[in-house]
Amino acid sequence: MKRDHARADGSARDGSAPNAICVGGPCDRMLTRIHQDVGCVQVPSRADGPPRDVTYRITSGRLHHPSSEVPFTVLVWSGGAG
């Protein structure tokens, strides 16, 4: 599984804008940046407790968000943690 390298504000460490949104799980509604089209990614959890990566599955779904003219890729919580 590829790790996503997002910061808590949703932007990637390289400064690029988010292009995906998490649905469900501990990162619900968090914007993040992904660099692949299929599979699963590890998203850093902002939830209370020790830091951990949470597994989200990349879907074909797209969701419009007011922060972007381009729709975000929907990431669905797989129920697992890294």
Backbone as CSV, one residue per row, in Angstrom:
resi,resn,N_x,N_y,N_z,CA_x,CA_y,CA_z,C_x,C_y,C_z
1,MET,0.812,-1.173,0.000,0.000,0.000,0.000,0.863,1.246,0.000
2,LYS,0.447,2.207,-0.761,1.190,3.451,-0.847,0.737,4.395,0.271
3,ARG,1.690,5.092,0.854,1.344,6.064,1.892,1.012,7.397,1.248
4,ASP,-0.046,8.018,1.727,-0.371,9.364,1.304,0.412,10.300,2.212
5,HIS,0.914,11.357,1.678,1.735,12.265,2.469,1.023,13.592,2.658
6,ALA,-0.100,13.550,3.359,-0.869,14.760,3.604,-0.552,15.339,4.967
7,ARG,-0.790,16.630,5.080,-0.682,17.302,6.373,-2.091,17.412,6.946
8,ALA,-2.189,17.816,8.190,-3.482,17.916,8.865,-4.434,18.871,8.153
9,ASP,-3.916,19.887,7.436,-4.793,20.829,6.738,-5.246,20.289,5.383
10,GLY,-4.845,19.073,5.038,-5.265,18.454,3.797,-4.320,18.658,2.638
11,SER,-3.409,19.603,2.727,-2.478,19.825,1.633,-1.322,18.835,1.713
12,ALA,-0.755,18.546,0.601,0.372,17.624,0.569,1.614,18.328,1.083
13,ARG,2.574,17.552,1.531,3.810,18.133,2.050,4.547,18.939,0.989
14,ASP,4.308,18.623,-0.279,4.983,19.371,-1.335,4.219,20.649,-1.686
15,GLY,3.142,20.957,-0.949,2.385,22.183,-1.154,1.270,22.082,-2.175
16,SER,1.103,20.930,-2.818,0.053,20.789,-3.811,-1.317,20.682,-3.133
17,ALA,-2.339,21.052,-3.862,-3.702,21.095,-3.324,-4.291,19.693,-3.169
18,PRO,-5.233,19.537,-2.238,-5.907,18.245,-2.075,-6.681,17.863,-3.334
19,ASN,-6.799,16.568,-3.578,-7.570,16.087,-4.723,-8.485,14.922,-4.354
20,ALA,-8.599,14.621,-3.043,-9.432,13.508,-2.597,-10.065,13.849,-1.253
21,ILE,-11.197,13.193,-0.967,-11.893,13.396,0.297,-12.196,12.041,0.925
22,CYS,-11.946,11.926,2.217,-12.198,10.687,2.957,-13.663,10.630,3.374
23,VAL,-14.264,9.452,3.249,-15.649,9.247,3.656,-15.685,8.108,4.661
24,GLY,-16.191,8.407,5.860,-16.279,7.412,6.918,-14.971,7.306,7.690
25,GLY,-15.035,6.574,8.783,-13.841,6.331,9.583,-13.330,7.546,10.314
26,PRO,-12.144,7.450,10.882,-11.600,8.528,11.704,-11.197,9.780,10.929
27,CYS,-11.052,9.691,9.627,-10.661,10.856,8.816,-11.839,11.404,8.011
28,ASP,-13.062,11.063,8.408,-14.260,11.458,7.675,-14.254,12.946,7.336
29,ARG,-14.478,13.254,6.065,-14.545,14.606,5.502,-13.201,15.313,5.404
30,MET,-12.115,14.616,5.698,-10.792,15.225,5.574,-10.378,15.252,4.105
31,LEU,-9.858,16.396,3.668,-9.324,16.519,2.322,-7.860,16.103,2.362
32,THR,-7.428,15.405,1.326,-6.051,14.944,1.267,-5.588,14.898,-0.175
33,ARG,-4.349,14.577,-0.384,-3.765,14.476,-1.723,-3.352,13.033,-1.972
34,ILE,-3.799,12.470,-3.099,-3.371,11.123,-3.477,-2.648,11.202,-4.810
35,HIS,-1.801,10.183,-5.056,-0.982,10.170,-6.266,-1.153,8.873,-7.038
36,GLN,-2.315,8.241,-6.906,-2.593,7.016,-7.648,-4.085,6.970,-7.941
37,ASP,-4.474,6.117,-8.905,-5.867,6.052,-9.363,-6.648,4.880,-8.798
38,VAL,-5.972,3.804,-8.423,-6.655,2.613,-7.913,-5.924,2.070,-6.692
39,GLY,-6.620,1.241,-5.933,-6.005,0.600,-4.780,-6.384,1.261,-3.471
40,CYS,-5.482,1.162,-2.515,-5.685,1.717,-1.181,-4.529,2.648,-0.841
41,VAL,-4.816,3.618,0.022,-3.793,4.544,0.499,-3.867,4.620,2.018
42,GLN,-2.755,4.965,2.629,-2.691,5.186,4.064,-2.814,6.688,4.305
43,VAL,-3.837,7.081,5.048,-4.080,8.488,5.347,-3.749,8.717,6.817
44,PRO,-2.936,9.731,7.137,-2.612,10.000,8.531,-3.855,10.459,9.296
45,SER,-4.156,9.797,10.394,-5.334,10.107,11.193,-5.084,11.310,12.085
46,ARG,-6.069,12.192,12.163,-6.007,13.339,13.057,-6.759,13.058,14.351
47,ALA,-7.282,11.859,14.502,-8.073,11.516,15.680,-7.212,11.563,16.943
48,ASP,-7.873,11.739,18.073,-7.166,11.741,19.357,-6.457,10.413,19.571
49,GLY,-5.419,10.444,20.358,-4.639,9.239,20.627,-3.347,9.261,19.854
50,PRO,-2.639,8.138,19.877,-1.355,8.093,19.170,-1.558,8.214,17.657
51,PRO,-0.632,8.901,16.969,-0.750,9.034,15.517,-0.724,7.659,14.854
52,ARG,-1.542,7.493,13.831,-1.564,6.245,13.082,-2.079,6.531,11.676
53,ASP,-1.736,5.652,10.778,-2.242,5.753,9.417,-3.480,4.877,9.297
54,VAL,-4.467,5.371,8.574,-5.727,4.669,8.402,-5.880,4.325,6.919
55,THR,-6.342,3.118,6.636,-6.472,2.652,5.261,-7.796,3.107,4.641
56,TYR,-7.690,3.742,3.479,-8.849,4.147,2.690,-8.702,3.579,1.283
57,ARG,-9.837,3.132,0.727,-9.869,2.561,-0.624,-10.259,3.655,-1.612
58,ILE,-9.520,3.748,-2.706,-9.813,4.721,-3.753,-11.004,4.207,-4.556
59,THR,-12.007,5.065,-4.781,-13.187,4.668,-5.541,-13.252,5.439,-6.854
60,SER,-14.201,5.065,-7.685,-14.415,5.805,-8.934,-15.337,6.999,-8.695
61,GLY,-15.870,7.122,-7.476,-16.776,8.217,-7.145,-16.067,9.562,-7.121
62,ARG,-16.805,10.596,-7.471,-16.293,11.964,-7.441,-17.288,12.814,-6.668
63,LEU,-16.776,13.793,-5.937,-17.616,14.637,-5.104,-17.185,16.089,-5.278
64,HIS,-18.138,16.952,-5.589,-17.827,18.372,-5.717,-17.698,18.982,-4.332
65,HIS,-16.722,19.851,-4.172,-16.454,20.523,-2.903,-16.280,22.002,-3.215
66,PRO,-16.793,22.894,-2.355,-16.708,24.325,-2.661,-15.287,24.885,-2.752
67,SER,-14.308,24.154,-2.259,-12.932,24.660,-2.297,-12.233,24.418,-3.632
68,SER,-12.916,23.719,-4.566,-12.258,23.367,-5.821,-13.252,23.352,-6.978
69,GLU,-12.772,23.749,-8.150,-13.601,23.660,-9.352,-13.646,22.231,-9.883
70,VAL,-12.648,21.436,-9.534,-12.543,20.051,-9.990,-13.054,19.132,-8.876
71,PRO,-13.877,18.128,-9.206,-14.378,17.236,-8.154,-13.264,16.397,-7.526
72,PHE,-13.443,16.068,-6.258,-12.489,15.255,-5.516,-12.772,13.769,-5.706
73,THR,-11.724,12.962,-5.705,-11.857,11.509,-5.688,-12.344,11.105,-4.306
74,VAL,-13.296,10.187,-4.246,-13.841,9.729,-2.962,-13.012,8.541,-2.461
75,LEU,-12.541,8.663,-1.214,-11.823,7.583,-0.542,-12.751,7.023,0.525
76,VAL,-12.967,5.704,0.512,-13.885,5.067,1.463,-13.062,4.316,2.489
77,TRP,-13.394,4.529,3.760,-12.713,3.861,4.865,-12.839,2.351,4.737
78,SER,-11.713,1.660,4.853,-11.740,0.205,4.724,-11.905,-0.471,6.081
79,GLY,-11.894,0.318,7.155,-12.049,-0.256,8.481,-10.750,-0.735,9.090
80,GLY,-9.635,-0.484,8.421,-8.350,-0.942,8.904,-7.426,0.197,9.242
81,ALA,-6.424,-0.106,10.022,-5.382,0.875,10.361,-4.037,0.271,10.045
82,GLY,-3.084,1.140,9.717,-1.766,0.672,9.335,-0.848,0.453,10.487
